[in-house]
Amino acid sequence: MMKKSLILCVEDNDDLRELIVEMLSYQGFEVTSASSGDDAFTILEKHPDIDLILLDIIMPGLTGLEVLKILKNNPDTSEIPVIMVTGFSQISGKEEAFNLGANDYLVKPFENQELQLRVQTQIRLRTALQQEKILNEQLKNATEQITVQKNIQDMILSTVPGIVYLKDSKRRYILGNDFFAAVIGIPVEKIRGMSDEEIFPADIVTDRIKTDNLILDLGIRELEFEEDIPGTDGAVRHYFTKKRLVTDKEGRVCGLVGVSIDITEWVILKETRCENEALLLEIMNKLPCELWVTGIDQTIILQNQSHVNRWGNVFGTKISDLPVQADIIDKWKSQNAEALEGNNILDDYIQDEVDGKHRYVKLLSRISTESGVIGVMGLRFDISPLIFSRDNVNNKSAMENQD
């Protein structure tokens, strides 16, 4: 019986962590969980065979980005795929995560379908690359013609959930698995000896030759890229591809091995999510007020442009660390805590500004989803123009009545 993939979920929100464990377990995965970065490393010591990590970015103690950096700098854990989980889309946070080696990201709140698709894509890719390593080890002991015993080939190729093929140093296919044969519509036994020019349209051939040349001519040992491959029905699917140089025992170039995983649905979902995020950010920046969101640990996790203009970029900053007086900090923390309990906070106050007195209305409200409480949303409106304009009208009317 095939071993279940083992997933580690690192999330400090108890309700969300339990929900993720439940959803992934229902999908057939074996799932373990941790509420902090320190707990995650303890679990990794006991379970070095973790296949995937879901890692929350904002956590008490070690943040998700700090945990990710440690994971990717440790040879024992650097190859474990990591999907970062964040409450809201933050471009800077995403870029830093990907720069540190994250494989993907999820934005809360997410649907079960999206979670399943992201996880399955990474698991399938990891499985394929592990099998590709096995195949590569077999090839190291092969002759220049890269001959491998057929039963070993069949066993390895049949377990890879995607396209696998081998090419010799002249760019001719030596073999391809059943998945590859189904995509190009050519039986497995006829693939041997064929070239890309005989299989793919001219525009596809050009790109495939370029990557082959980088490996076989320039000696680049490994390439990762995304590519479009048409099927026999004319439909184009999007693939994540990894090509690796193959050499014999003496280090001479024999050819290359390629592995491609179909990520079409993931790309469509990602593009849709990005469009929705862009629309949401545009709407938030058009609001005639300051908008911000704090997480359950009172860390700012979202700002619109009006809030940035007033406070600067304070993403990831706790309320207690904002540059204001201590009594105001205490008031904000108290209001935030009350809002987290589910009570809407409405605050009306006058504040001295450089250009005179301003009157503000501030609203704090808890944000909750099916996954649990995310944090508190804050809105602050400057109602000075409305109030002062109304006062002027009233004063003018009173003077006219006196006359």
N, C-alpha and C positions, 0 to 999 in steps of 0.2 A: 504494500500500500504506500502511495506517495506521501512523503512527509509534508505536513501543513507548513506554510510560510509563517514565520514567527515575527510579529510586529510589536514594537515598543511604543506606547503612547505616553508622551511626557506633557502633562497639562495640570496646572495648579487648581483649576476650577473643577471641583468634585463632580458636579452634575454633568458638565460637558465631557469630562474624562470617562465617566460611566457610560454616557451615551455613545461615545466613539467606540469603546470596548464592545458594547452590545451590538452596534451596527456591523463592525468588522468580524465579530465572532459569528454573526448570522450569515455573513458572506463566506464562511468557511475558513477563516484565518485563525491561527492561534495568537492570542493577544495578551500581553502583559503591560502594566502601566506603572507610572511614577508621577508623583506630585511635585517634584523638584529636580533640578539638575544633579544634585548630589545623589538622590535616590536612583536616578537614571544610570549613573556610573556604577553604583552598587549592583544593579540588575545586569549591566553589561559584563561585569566580572563573573557573574554566575551563569550568564547566557551569552557566550561569545558568538553564538550562531544566529544572532538577531539578523533578520533579512531586511528590515525597514524600520525607520524611526520617524514618528510624527512628533514634531517638536514645537511647542508654543514659544513665541518670541518673548513676550512680556511675562516674567515670573519673578517671584521674590527670590532673594539669594542670587544664584547664578542665572543670568538672563539666557534666553534661548540662543542668542548670537554668541555668547561666551561659551556655552556648551558646544555649539556647532564648531567653533574654532578649535576647541580641545579635541573633538572627535576627528576632525580632518587633519590635525597635526600628529595624530597617533596612528602608526602603521597598522595596528591591530583593528582599528575601527574606521580608517579613512575611506574604505570602499563601501561601507554601509550607506545606501541611499537615504537621504534625509529630506522629508517634506516639512517645510516651515509652516506654522499655523499662526496667523495674525488676526486680530479683531477687525481691523480696517486696512484698506489699501494705503500703504505709505511707500512712495517710490524710493525714498532714501533707504528705508528698511529693507526693501526687496533687493535693491542693488547691493547692499552690504552683505545680505544673506547669500546671494549668488556668488559674490566675490570670495566669500569664505568657503564655498563649495557645496551650497545647498543644491539639491536636484530639482526641487519644485516648491510651490507654495500654495496654501489654501487660505482663503479669506473667510472669516466667520461673519455671518452665519452661512453654513454650506449645507447643501442637500445630500442625502444619502447617495444619490446617483453620482454626484460629483466626487465625493469621498471615495466611492468604490472605483471609479474610473481612474483617478489619480493614483491610488494605491496599486491597482492591478497593472497599470502601465509600468510603474517602477519595479514591481515584483517580476513582471515578465521580462523586463530589460535586464534585471540582475540575474535571473535564471539563464537567459540567453548568453550573457557575458561569461557566466561561470562555466557553461557548457562549451563556449568558444575557447576558454582557457584549456579545458580538457583536450579539445580537438587540437589546439596549438601544440600542446605537449606531445601528442601523438605524432604530429607532423615533424617535430624536431628530430625524431628518430627515423623519419622516412627518407627515401632516396630523392634525387633531384626531381623525379617525376611525381613526387608527393603521393606515392601509393600507400594506402592504408587498408588494412584488412576490412573487407566489406561488412562483416558483422559488427565491428566497432563503429564504422561509419553510420550504419543504419541505427544503432542504439543511440548514438549521440545526436544525430540529425533529427531523429523522430521526437526527441524530447525538447527541442528548442521551439518556443512559441513564436516563430517568425521566420524570415528568410535567412538561409545560410548557404554560402557558396564558397568554392575554392577556385582560384585562378593560378595558372602557372606564370612564369616570368614574361611570357609572350602575350599576356592578357587573354589567354584562352581559358574557358571554363573547364575545370577538371571534374567537378561534380556540383550538384545543387540538391537541396532537400525537397521534400514533397511540397512544402509551402511555396518555395520559389517556383517550382514547376507549375503549380496551380495559378500563380499570379501571371506568369508570362505565357501560359497556355501551351507549354512544350513538355512532353513526357520526360521524366528524370533521365531515362537511358539515352535520350537524344541530346541532352545538354552538353555532354562532354565534347570538347573540341570547338564549340561555338564561341563567337565573339559578341561583344555588345552591339556592334553594327548589324549583326544578324538577328538580334532579338528586339531591340528598342528603337523608337523613333529617333530621328537625327538630333533633335534638341535635347533629348535625354542622354543620348550617346556622348555628346560633347562634355557634359558635366561629369559623367562617369569616367571618361578617359582622363580628365584633369586630375581627379583624385587618385586614380591608379598611377599616374605619372609621378605624383608627389611621393608616393610610397616606393614604387619600383625604380624610379630614376633618381630621385633625390634622397632616398633612404630614410624618409620619415617613417618612424616605426609604427605610429598609430594616428588615426584621424577619426574625429567624431563630427558628424554634421547631419543636417536634415535634408531630405530630398523627396521629390514627387516621383512616383512610379505608377504608370498606367496599367490597368488590368486588361484582361481579354475583352471585357464589356465596354472598354473605352473610358471607364471612370478612373480618375486619378486619385490615388491614396497618398497620404503623407506619412513618411517613415523617418524614424531616427536610426541612423546607420553608423556602424563602427567598422572600420577597416584596419587590419593589422598586418604588418610585414611578417613573412614566414621565411626562415633561413634553415639551412641544414646544420649538421654538427660542426662543420668547419666555418660556419658563419656566412656561407654563400647564399645569395638571394634565390629562393625557389619560387616565390609567388606571394599571394596574399589571401587572407581569409576575410570574408565580409559577413556581418550580421545586421539585419534590418528588422526593426519592430514597428508595426503599424500603430501610429499615434494620431490618426485622423480625427477621431472623436474628441481626443484630448485637446487638439489644436482648435477645433471648432468651439469647444466649451471655453477654452482660454480666451479666444478672440471675443466671444460674447461677453465674458466676464469683464474683459478690459474695456469694451465699449460701454458697459453698464457703469463701470467705475469712473470712466471719463465723464459720462453724463452726470453722475452723482456729484463729482467734484465741481463740475461746471455750475450745477444748480446751487451747491453750497456757497460757491464764491460769488454768486449773484445775489444772495440774500442780503437785505439791508440791515445786517446786524453781525455781531461777532458770534461765531459758532465754534464750540470745542467739545471734545468728548474725553472723559477720564475713565480709565479702567477701574476694576474693582479694588485695585491697590492704590487708587488716587494718583495714578500716573497719566499724563496727558498723551492720548494715543491718536488724536485727530484734531486738526485746526483748519478753519477756512481762511481765506486770504485776509479778511478783515481782522481776524484774531492774530494772524502772523504780523500784520502791519503794526498792531498795537504792542504786542509782547515779544515779537521776534519768533524764530523757530524754536519752540520749547517742546517739541515732540520727544517723548521719553523722559520728561522732567516731572518729578513729583510736585504736588501742590505745595508741600512744605519747603521746596527749594526755590520757589518763585521769588523774585526780588521785590517783595512788599513787606510792610510792617508786620511784626509778630502777631498783633491782635487781629489784623485782617486775615492772616494765614489761619489762625485758630477758627475764625468765623467761617472761612471757606471750607475747611476740613470738616467742621461740624455740619454745615449745610450739605456737603457732599455725602457724608455718612447717612444723614437723614433721608436724602434722595435715594440712596441705595436700598433703604428699607421700603421704598415704594411710595414715599410721600413727595408730592410735587412741591417745590420751593419757589415762591414768588417774592422777589425782593425789589422794593422801590426806594431809590435813594438819590440824593444830590451830591455831586462831587465837584470840587474845584479843579478846573483845567487851565491850561495856559491862556486860552481865549475866553475864560470866564467860567461861570457855573454851568454844569450840565446835569440834566436829570436822566437817570437810567432806570430801566426795568430789566431785571435778570430773572430767568426761569431755569430751574434745574429739574430734570426729569429722568427717571431710571429707564434704561434701555434693556429690554428682555426679548429673547427669542426662544424658539423651541429647545435650543441647546442650553439655555440658562441665561443668567444675568450677565450682560457684557460690561456695563458700567453706567455712567451718568452723562447725559447730554446737557450742555449749557448754552443758553441763548442770552445775549445782552443787547437791548435796543436803546439807542439814544433818542429819547422822546422830547428833548429840549426844544426843537423847532416847533413841535406841536403844542407843547405847554406854553412856551413864551409867546407864540403867535396868538393863542387863545386868550392869554392874560392881557395882551395889548388890545385885543378886540373888546374885552370886558371893560378895561379901563377907559377906552374911548367911549363906549356906550354910557358908562357912569357919568363921565364929564358932560356928554350931550344932555343927559337927563337933568343934571344940575342947572344947565343953561335954560 
